[in-house]
Amino acid sequence: MHNNNLNTLLPDNLIDKNTNYEELIEKLFKLNIEEILNKHKLLSDSYDDENLHQMRISLRKFKSYLSLIKNDMTKNEWKYANNLYKKLIKPTSRTRDYDIFRSDYLYPAYINFKDKAEFQKLYEKFETKQNILHESTETHITSQEYMNYLHELRTWIAMLKIKNMFSKHANCKGDELIIFINKRMQNRYKNIIKTKEHILSFNQKELHRYRVDIKELRYILEVLGSYIKHGKKEAKFLKRMQEILGKINDTFIAENVVQSLNVSNNRVRSQSYLEQRAFDQRHRYLLQLENIK
């Protein structure tokens, strides 16, 4: 529950008695864009798996905040911002997939697979592809083109104007703003919980969309949770769901990576072993997801 005394600001200082909706959105994006720029500098100065992961998280937060205001933007505003996000995230995506496959599937499988010589061939092909991907990603994120996209991001927030700026919710302040934010977030949370009832019937695309919806709401609740009833508790629950859905998504990634690693004209046992491991893991995680409370 939010602090009833709005003269005493909570640590994030996002909402006080004079803060209106448009100002809140501006604050959110300014903080996020500053984080993106800082993570990019860190990645450029010291390129490694973890810094790449942190850069991607900061970009995912940007996409989450966009989802908060999608209905308040014109189609052109939404398309521009979403395309800019895609340009920034795309060079990192396939590389991150390979990093996950290596840590969660390739290394553990190598330990348990008896024919080390056969597995070594698979690993060598994987390592070659992974190195190429990392070199490509590092080149992209340090290029002038990528720097131009980051510059667009910095200037984008200054151009953003909420199309409903004279509507009731766009001009509400303080407690009225908090009530509005609570209502909007609770509606999204209820939809996610209701959708969970059908989770076992979802295909890969539906599971991915559901995971994205959860992730977007979770990032919003984490930053605004102090102002939302049960916000922090719901954010923790969504994080647990997102982690399991992430593991399920990783099983599909693992299968795709394995299929790309053709070490000979015929399928080898190490490939079948990894695919079976991914399939078994997915079944286990789906059961966990169904039973999560």
Secondary structure in CASP SS format (residue, H / E / C, confidence):
PFRMAT SS
TARGET T0000
AUTHOR 0000-0000-0000
METHOD secondary structure of the structure
MODEL  1
M C 1.00
H C 1.00
N C 1.00
N C 1.00
N C 1.00
L C 1.00
N C 1.00
T C 1.00
L C 1.00
L C 1.00
P C 1.00
D C 1.00
N C 1.00
L C 1.00
I C 1.00
D C 1.00
K C 1.00
N C 1.00
T C 1.00
N E 1.00
Y H 1.00
E H 1.00
E H 1.00
L H 1.00
I H 1.00
E H 1.00
K H 1.00
L H 1.00
F H 1.00
K H 1.00
L H 1.00
N H 1.00
I H 1.00
E H 1.00
E H 1.00
I H 1.00
L H 1.00
N H 1.00
K H 1.00
H H 1.00
K H 1.00
L H 1.00
L H 1.00
S H 1.00
D H 1.00
S C 1.00
Y C 1.00
D C 1.00
D H 1.00
E H 1.00
N H 1.00
L H 1.00
H H 1.00
Q H 1.00
M H 1.00
R H 1.00
I H 1.00
S H 1.00
L H 1.00
R H 1.00
K H 1.00
F H 1.00
K H 1.00
S H 1.00
Y H 1.00
L H 1.00
S H 1.00
L H 1.00
I H 1.00
K H 1.00
N H 1.00
D H 1.00
M C 1.00
T C 1.00
K H 1.00
N H 1.00
E H 1.00
W H 1.00
K H 1.00
Y H 1.00
A H 1.00
N H 1.00
N H 1.00
L H 1.00
Y H 1.00
K H 1.00
K H 1.00
L H 1.00
I H 1.00
K H 1.00
P H 1.00
T H 1.00
S H 1.00
R H 1.00
T H 1.00
R H 1.00
D H 1.00
Y H 1.00
D H 1.00
I H 1.00
F H 1.00
R H 1.00
S H 1.00
D H 1.00
Y H 1.00
L H 1.00
Y H 1.00
P H 1.00
A H 1.00
Y H 1.00
I H 1.00
N H 1.00
F C 1.00
K C 1.00
D C 1.00
K H 1.00
A H 1.00
E H 1.00
F H 1.00
Q H 1.00
K H 1.00
L H 1.00
Y H 1.00
E H 1.00
K H 1.00
F H 1.00
E H 1.00
T H 1.00
K H 1.00
Q H 1.00
N H 1.00
I H 1.00
L H 1.00
H H 1.00
E H 1.00
S H 1.00
T H 1.00
E H 1.00
T H 1.00
H H 1.00
I H 1.00
T C 1.00
S C 1.00
Q H 1.00
E H 1.00
Y H 1.00
M H 1.00
N H 1.00
Y H 1.00
L H 1.00
H H 1.00
E H 1.00
L H 1.00
R H 1.00
T H 1.00
W H 1.00
I H 1.00
A H 1.00
M H 1.00
L C 1.00
K C 1.00
I C 1.00
K C 1.00
N C 1.00
M C 1.00
F C 1.00
S C 1.00
K H 1.00
H H 1.00
A H 1.00
N H 1.00
C C 1.00
K E 1.00
G H 1.00
D H 1.00
E H 1.00
L H 1.00
I H 1.00
I H 1.00
F H 1.00
I H 1.00
N H 1.00
K H 1.00
R H 1.00
M H 1.00
Q H 1.00
N H 1.00
R H 1.00
Y H 1.00
K H 1.00
N H 1.00
I H 1.00
I H 1.00
K H 1.00
T H 1.00
K H 1.00
E C 1.00
H C 1.00
I H 1.00
L H 1.00
S H 1.00
F C 1.00
N C 1.00
Q H 1.00
K H 1.00
E H 1.00
L H 1.00
H H 1.00
R H 1.00
Y H 1.00
R H 1.00
V H 1.00
D H 1.00
I H 1.00
K H 1.00
E H 1.00
L H 1.00
R H 1.00
Y H 1.00
I H 1.00
L H 1.00
E H 1.00
V H 1.00
L H 1.00
G H 1.00
S H 1.00
Y H 1.00
I C 1.00
K C 1.00
H C 1.00
G H 1.00
K H 1.00
K H 1.00
E H 1.00
A H 1.00
K H 1.00
F H 1.00
L H 1.00
K H 1.00
R H 1.00
M H 1.00
Q H 1.00
E H 1.00
I H 1.00
L H 1.00
G H 1.00
K H 1.00
I H 1.00
N H 1.00
D H 1.00
T H 1.00
F H 1.00
I H 1.00
A H 1.00
E H 1.00
N H 1.00
V H 1.00
V H 1.00
Q H 1.00
S H 1.00
L C 1.00
N C 1.00
V C 1.00
S C 1.00
N C 1.00
N C 1.00
R C 1.00
V C 1.00
R H 1.00
S H 1.00
Q H 1.00
S H 1.00
Y H 1.00
L H 1.00
E H 1.00
Q H 1.00
R H 1.00
A H 1.00
F H 1.00
D H 1.00
Q H 1.00
R H 1.00
H H 1.00
R H 1.00
Y H 1.00
L H 1.00
L H 1.00
Q H 1.00
L H 1.00
E H 1.00
N H 1.00
I C 1.00
K C 1.00
END
